[in-house]
Amino acid sequence: MLDLMRLFGQVVEEQSFTVVARKLGISQPAVSNQMRALEEKLGVKLLYRKGKSFALTPEGETVYRHALHLIDEWTELMREISGSERVMNGKVHIGASHIPGEYLLPVYIASFRKLYPQIKFKLSIGDSLEMAEKVLAQEVDFAVVGAVFDTEKLTSELWMKDELGFVVSGDNKLSLSGYIKINTLMEKPLIIREIGSGHRRAFEEALLKQGLDLNDFNIALEAGSTEAVKNAVRSGIGYSFLSKHALEFGEKHGLVWINVEDFYIERGFYLLTRRNKCLTSIADECYRYLANQKSEAGGQKSEV
């Protein structure tokens, strides 16, 4: 049964019976037959045709999630009962919100793979809330997000600090200002991230300290990614508050950072895992590697 679950996981990952068959050195009909055998054993339909490809049924999504969990548990069991050294290969699946996923993690993953070149990675990127849900559902090994979530099922560890700053396009009249007050921006078009992002949450918390909220501002655009925000600012739609990491690691052309008087936005990026749940050996090694790279000492671990 475990072999069928493992095969099912490969089929879902590769999205192709043919590719899986080629990698395993068996025929494509053999893969199809084994998938049918798994469906018969479970008594549910796992896959359905969707154009030239296929998709998971709701039952298939549940089985896939548990299949990954069973395979991880089996791998960990074999590691613990064997007397040999750990074999550092396999796949680590990391979830990440947009800033760490797009600008920070690729650099650290590249460094980590120099130590363990046999380890492969999958990086899923979305807003912080979505990634926290993936951690809870065991769809990723762990995540790096821009917010702490108030739930007893997650443990977060501060990894790196970030600052959000006021940014406009180079041809905006505001770019010539030496300094700006937050109340002078209320009527001007604002570009903001979508609900669920740590970016937006940090901005709202900073406004609250000033006795303000988003309803006091002229929101011209809600965007689903940092790159979309940057491009919208460059296009002249409005201003925004952007992560310093997005500017350091990305193109600065066309954007101007200006300090806003008495308005400072700082937030953290957090390593997020399930509370009281052990990671697989390779995921744990990667987690520890990232934790040791934190840019500022003294990040305290907190259970939320």
Residue, then its C-alpha position, 0 to 999 in steps of 0.5 A: m500500500l505504501d508503494l501505491m501511495r508513493l507512486f500516487g505522490q509521484v504522479v501528482e507531482e509530475q502531472s504525467f503518467t508517462v513521465v513517472a513511467r519513464k523515471l521508474g522504467i515501467s510502462q505507462p499502462a502499468v502506472s495507470n493500472q496501479m492508480r486504478a488499483l489504489e482507487e479500488k482499494l480506497g473505494v474513491k475516485l482520485l483523479y479526473r480528466k481535465g483537458k489533456s491533463f488531469a486534476l485531483t478530486p476532493e478525495g484525491e486531495t485528501v489522499y495526496r496530503h496523507a500520502l505525503h505524510l505517510i511517506d515522510e513518517w516512513t522515511e523518518l522511521m527507517r532513519e531512526i531504526s537504522g544504525s547508519e548515518r543519515v542519507m541527505n537526499g529527497k525533497v524539501h517543500i517550503g511555503a513562503s510569502h512573497i518577499p521571502g519567497e521571491y527575494l530571499l529564499p532562493v539565495y539561501i536555498a542555493s547556498f544550502r544545496k552546495l552543502y547537500p546537492q542531492i536535496k531537491f526543493k519545491l517552493s510554493i509562494g502565496d500570501s502569509l495566511e495561505m502559507a500558514e494554512k498549508v503548514l497546518a494542512q501538512e502540504v508544506d514542511f515549513a514556511v517563511v511568512g511575514a506575520v505571526f498567527d494567533t493559533e495554538k497549532l503553530t510555532s513561529e521563530l523570528w528569522m529576519k527583520d524587514e522595513l516597509g518604506f514609502v515609494v513613488s515613481g521617479d517622475n512623481k512630484l512627491s519624489l522631490s520632497g525631502y520628507i512627507k507627513i502621513n496625513t498629506l497622503m490620505e487623498k493621493p492614490l494608494i497601492i496596497r497588497e491584498i487581504g491576507s498578506g503580512h505586508r498589508r497587516a504590518f501597514e494596517e498596524a502602523l496606521l492604527k498607532q497613528g489613529l488611522d485606518l485604510n478607510d482614511f486613504n484613497i486606495a486605487l489598487e489592491a495587488g496580489s504580489t510585490e512585483a505587481v505593486k512595484n510595477a503599478v508604482r512605476s506606471g504612475i498609478g499611485y504610491s505604496f509602501l514597499s519592503k526594503h528587501a524587495l528594493e535591494f534584491g530587485e530593480k530600483h529603476g523608476l522608484v524613489w524611497i522617501n522617509v515619512e515623518d514619524f511613521y516607521i513600519e517594521r515587521g519580521f519574517y518568521l519560520l513557521t512550523r506545526r507545534n509539537k510536530c517533528l520535521t523529516s531529517i532533511a527538512d529539519e536540516c534545512y530549517r536549522y540552516l535557515a534559522n542560523q542565517k538570521s540577520e539579527a541575533g536575539g530572535q525569540k521563539s514563540e508559540v502562537 
